Amino acid sequence: MQSRDDVYQQLRDYLVDLFEVPAEDITPNARLMEDLDLDSIDAVDLIVKFQEITGKKIPALEFRSVRTVDDVVEKIHVLVSS
């Protein structure tokens, strides 16, 4: 089981490595589209990456309401904790 901090760190690493988001821009309140310049394709890529490491199916519909980095962390944490 991963803690919220673990999920946050992994997400931060992915955003930096895969999407070239500057690390200093990644905060819990950072908005994915507006602040980090991610689009819907990037969001799908992020879901796929988390599916690979968790081994769990992550329904894309679960992410419709996700707007911030913290929203992503919460969704992933709940899914991997169940």
C-alpha positions in Angstrom: 0.0 0.0 0.0 1.3 3.4 -0.9 0.9 6.5 1.2 -0.4 9.8 -0.2 3.2 11.1 -0.1 4.4 8.2 -2.1 1.7 8.8 -4.7 2.5 12.5 -4.8 6.2 11.8 -5.3 5.6 9.4 -8.1 3.2 11.8 -9.8 5.7 14.6 -9.5 8.5 12.4 -11.0 6.2 11.4 -13.9 5.3 15.0 -14.6 8.9 16.0 -14.7 10.2 13.0 -16.6 7.4 12.3 -19.1 5.9 15.7 -19.6 8.9 18.0 -18.9 6.9 20.0 -16.3 9.3 22.1 -14.2 9.5 20.6 -10.7 9.0 23.9 -9.1 5.6 24.3 -10.8 4.3 21.1 -9.3 2.4 21.8 -6.1 -0.8 20.1 -4.7 -2.9 23.0 -5.8 -1.4 23.3 -9.3 -4.1 22.9 -12.0 -3.2 20.2 -14.5 -4.4 22.1 -17.6 -4.0 25.7 -16.7 -0.9 25.6 -14.6 1.0 22.6 -15.9 -0.1 22.7 -19.5 -1.3 19.1 -19.7 -4.1 18.1 -22.1 -6.5 15.1 -22.1 -4.0 12.9 -24.0 -1.4 13.6 -21.3 -4.0 12.6 -18.7 -4.6 9.3 -20.4 -0.8 8.7 -20.6 -0.6 9.4 -16.8 -3.4 6.9 -16.1 -1.7 4.3 -18.1 1.6 4.9 -16.3 -0.1 4.5 -12.9 -1.9 1.3 -14.1 1.5 -0.2 -15.0 3.0 0.4 -11.6 -0.1 -0.5 -9.5 -1.2 -3.4 -11.6 -4.8 -2.1 -11.1 -7.3 -1.0 -13.8 -7.9 2.7 -13.4 -11.2 3.8 -15.1 -10.7 6.9 -17.1 -14.1 8.1 -16.0 -12.7 8.3 -12.4 -10.6 11.2 -13.7 -13.3 13.4 -15.2 -13.5 15.5 -12.0 -9.7 15.7 -11.6 -8.4 19.3 -11.9 -5.4 19.6 -9.6 -2.3 17.6 -8.7 -3.9 16.8 -5.3 -7.1 15.5 -7.0 -4.9 13.0 -8.9 -3.1 12.0 -5.8 -6.4 11.4 -3.9 -7.9 9.3 -6.8 -4.8 7.2 -7.2 -4.3 6.7 -3.4 -7.9 5.6 -3.0 -7.6 3.2 -5.9 -4.4 1.6 -4.8 -5.5 1.4 -1.2 -8.6 -0.6 -2.0 
